[in-house]
Amino acid sequence: MDISRKIGIMVFTGVPAIIGGGIMWTAFHSWIAIGIYEALLYAGALYLINKD
């Protein structure tokens, strides 16, 4: 996978992080829930980037 595709995947996960963080805050009013959501989101993105 080339570097431009890797950067694109990381940028593409930025929008769900912002929108999803707001949804998680509205649903749970908890910073822990947001942290767990974003950790899972970025773990999935890193998995896609490092997978060859």
N, C-alpha and C positions, 0 to 999 in steps of 0.2 A: 504494500500500500504506500503510495507516495505521500510526501509531506503535506501537499495541498489538501488531499482528502482527509488526512488526520486532523488538520486545523479546521476543516469544514465540519467534521463530526463534533469537535469540541465547541465550536460556535453554535452549531445546531442544538446542542444541549443547554445553551444559555437561556433560550426562551422558555422551555419547560421548567427550568430551575426557577425563573422569576414568577411565571404564572402559577406553577404548581406550589411554590412556596406560599403564595398568597392564598391559594385554595386550602392548603394545609393549616394556615393560620386561622382562616375563617372557620374551618371545621373543628379544630382542636384547641386553639389559643395556647399553643405550646411550642416553645423553641426547640424542644427535644424532638417533637414530631417533624419539624422542618429539617432538623439536622439529619434525622434518619432518612427522610425522603431524598434529600440532596446527596447524602452519602451513597445511597443505592443508585441514584441516577448517574452520578459520576463514576461509580464502580462499573456500571454497565457500559458507559462510554469508554472508559479505559480498557475494558475487556475487548470492545470492538476495535479500538485502536491498536492494541498489542497483538490481536489475533492475526495471524498471517495465513 
